Amino acid sequence: MIPWKHLDTAAIPGSQKQLKLYQRDEEFSIHVDDSELMNSRAYSSEDGFSELGSARIAGRPKPRVLIGGLGMGYTLRSALEALPADAEVVVSELVPQVATWNRELFGHLADHPLRDPRVTLREVDVARVLRESRQQFDLILLDVDNGPEGFTRKANDWLYSEPGLQAARAALRPGGVVGYWSSGSDQSFVRRLEDEGFDVDESALHATTGSHGAQHVIWLATVRAGAR
């Protein structure tokens, strides 16, 4: 068995926890302290997340998309493959080293999505982007933390709170869609979305290709007709 090699450590702004990057042969893993957050061999749910979200806005001219969380670039790559040539994709990544790792260490895994001219990278908290935006995006994909139950830092809870949902709703263009990726189901979060005027579709997707292994959950939410 080839041992894991520790490549780098990155501080998480607003948290005492750290991101740690490991490599074993062609496999990469990002940990929060000593717990694995993501692995380069388990990204099918990220692909499905982008595919289902992008399908909701198919046919829109010059769609504008916000992705919260760069990770290993799989969510971004899948979105780029589904979106038209005139799309614009804003990626918000809180930890600058994650962008560096994508550029210098494992960008080849997702075919270097940051090099796509449609992409603008902002090294800021996606919460800031949402607060600053008013009817700016056709699609918002939030692949942040482990979902509503924050794992990497407490401040991420805001995204799943009533103010965070209201900010996401305000950032959407008419008929826009906001999507949330999660490591597991959370019916209290679904009710929160519904209380904020969203119609919600929930899907379960396997982390790896095929029908085996862990299942992750995504929610795609649109503003309910007549909701204020």
C-alpha positions in Angstrom: 0.0 0.0 0.0 1.4 3.4 -1.0 1.5 5.7 2.0 -0.2 9.1 2.0 2.1 12.1 1.6 1.2 15.4 3.3 1.7 18.2 0.7 0.5 21.3 2.4 -1.6 22.9 5.2 -3.9 25.9 4.8 -5.5 28.1 7.5 -9.3 28.5 7.2 -10.3 32.1 7.7 -12.6 32.5 10.7 -11.8 29.1 12.1 -9.2 27.5 14.2 -9.3 24.4 12.0 -6.9 23.8 9.1 -7.2 22.2 5.7 -4.5 19.6 5.0 -3.8 18.3 1.5 -2.5 14.7 1.0 -1.5 12.7 -2.1 -1.2 8.9 -2.6 -0.1 8.1 -6.2 -2.7 9.8 -8.4 -5.2 10.2 -5.6 -5.6 13.5 -3.6 -7.4 14.1 -0.3 -8.3 17.2 1.6 -8.8 16.9 5.3 -10.2 19.3 7.9 -7.7 18.6 10.7 -7.8 14.8 10.8 -11.2 14.2 9.1 -11.4 13.8 5.3 -13.5 16.5 3.6 -13.1 15.5 0.0 -11.3 12.9 -2.1 -10.4 13.0 -5.8 -12.0 9.5 -6.3 -15.4 10.5 -5.0 -16.9 13.3 -7.1 -20.0 11.9 -8.8 -22.4 13.8 -6.6 -20.6 17.1 -7.5 -21.0 16.3 -11.2 -24.7 15.5 -10.7 -25.2 18.7 -8.7 -23.9 20.9 -11.5 -25.7 18.9 -14.2 -29.1 19.0 -12.6 -28.7 22.7 -11.7 -27.5 23.7 -15.1 -30.4 21.8 -16.8 -32.8 24.1 -14.9 -31.5 27.1 -16.8 -30.9 25.5 -20.2 -31.7 27.8 -23.0 -31.2 31.1 -21.2 -29.1 33.6 -23.1 -25.8 34.5 -21.4 -26.5 32.7 -18.1 -24.6 33.9 -15.1 -23.7 31.4 -12.5 -22.3 31.6 -9.0 -20.5 28.6 -7.4 -19.7 28.8 -3.8 -16.7 26.5 -3.0 -14.0 25.5 -5.5 -12.9 22.3 -3.8 -11.1 20.1 -6.3 -12.8 21.8 -9.3 -15.3 19.0 -10.1 -18.5 21.1 -9.5 -17.0 23.9 -11.7 -15.9 21.5 -14.5 -19.3 19.9 -14.7 -21.0 23.3 -14.8 -18.7 24.5 -17.6 -19.5 21.4 -19.7 -23.2 22.0 -19.3 -23.2 25.7 -19.9 -23.1 27.6 -23.2 -20.1 29.4 -24.6 -21.6 32.8 -23.6 -22.0 31.9 -19.9 -20.2 33.6 -17.1 -19.3 31.6 -14.0 -18.1 33.3 -10.8 -16.4 31.0 -8.3 -16.1 32.1 -4.7 -13.4 30.3 -2.7 -12.6 31.4 0.9 -9.2 29.7 1.2 -6.6 31.1 -1.2 -4.4 27.9 -1.0 -7.3 25.8 -2.4 -7.1 27.9 -5.6 -3.3 27.5 -5.6 -3.6 23.7 -5.2 -6.1 23.7 -8.2 -3.6 25.6 -10.3 -0.4 23.9 -9.3 -1.1 20.4 -7.9 -4.3 18.7 -9.0 -5.9 20.9 -11.6 -5.5 18.2 -14.2 -8.1 16.0 -12.4 -10.9 18.2 -13.6 -9.1 19.4 -16.7 -8.0 22.8 -15.3 -11.4 24.5 -15.1 -9.9 27.7 -13.7 -8.3 28.2 -17.1 -11.7 28.5 -18.8 -12.2 32.2 -20.0 -15.8 32.0 -18.7 -14.6 31.7 -15.2 -13.9 34.5 -12.7 -12.4 33.5 -9.4 -13.1 35.5 -6.3 -11.0 34.6 -3.2 -13.7 35.8 -0.7 -16.4 34.2 1.4 -19.4 33.4 -0.8 -21.6 35.0 1.8 -20.1 38.3 0.9 -20.8 37.8 -2.8 -24.5 37.0 -1.9 -24.8 40.1 0.3 -23.5 42.3 -2.5 -25.6 40.8 -5.3 -29.1 41.8 -6.4 -30.7 39.8 -9.2 -27.2 38.9 -10.6 -27.4 35.2 -11.1 -29.5 32.7 -13.0 -28.0 29.8 -11.0 -26.3 29.6 -7.6 -24.6 26.4 -6.6 -23.4 26.3 -3.0 -21.0 23.4 -2.4 -19.8 24.8 0.9 -18.8 22.8 4.0 -20.7 19.6 4.5 -24.1 21.2 4.2 -26.4 22.7 6.8 -24.5 21.1 9.6 -21.3 23.2 9.4 -18.1 21.2 9.6 -15.2 23.4 8.6 -16.2 26.7 10.3 -19.2 28.0 12.3 -19.7 31.1 10.0 -20.9 28.8 7.2 -24.1 28.3 9.1 -25.2 31.7 7.9 -25.7 30.4 4.4 -28.4 28.0 5.6 -30.1 30.4 8.0 -33.1 32.6 7.2 -30.9 35.7 6.4 -28.7 33.5 4.2 -31.6 32.1 2.3 -33.1 35.6 1.9 -29.7 36.8 0.5 -29.6 33.9 -2.0 -33.1 34.6 -3.1 -32.3 38.3 -3.6 -29.2 37.4 -5.6 -31.3 35.4 -8.1 -32.6 36.8 -11.4 -36.3 36.1 -12.0 -36.8 32.4 -12.5 -33.4 31.6 -11.1 -32.4 28.5 -9.1 -30.3 28.1 -6.0 -28.8 24.7 -5.2 -27.3 23.3 -2.1 -25.0 20.2 -1.8 -25.0 18.3 1.5 -23.4 15.1 2.9 -26.8 14.1 4.2 -30.5 14.9 4.4 -31.9 17.6 6.6 -35.6 18.1 6.6 -35.5 21.1 8.9 -33.4 22.8 6.3 -36.0 21.9 3.6 -38.7 23.4 5.8 -36.6 26.5 6.2 -36.4 26.9 2.4 -40.1 26.4 2.0 -40.8 29.0 4.7 -38.7 31.5 2.7 -40.9 31.0 -0.4 -39.0 28.3 -2.2 -40.3 25.2 -4.0 -37.7 22.5 -3.3 -36.6 19.4 -5.1 -34.4 16.9 -3.2 -32.2 14.3 -4.9 -29.9 11.7 -3.6 -26.7 11.1 -5.5 -23.9 8.6 -5.0 -20.5 9.9 -4.2 -18.8 7.6 -6.6 -19.8 6.2 -10.0 -22.3 3.4 -9.8 -24.8 2.4 -7.1 -22.5 1.7 -4.2 -21.0 3.8 -1.5 -22.2 6.9 0.4 -25.1 9.0 -0.9 -25.1 12.7 -0.8 -28.1 15.0 -1.1 -28.7 18.1 -3.2 -31.6 20.5 -3.0 -32.6 22.7 -6.0 -34.9 25.6 -5.0 -36.9 28.1 -7.1 -38.9 31.0 -5.8 -42.6 29.8 -5.5 -45.0 31.6 -7.8 -46.7 34.4 -5.9 -44.2 34.3 -3.0 -43.1 37.6 -1.6 
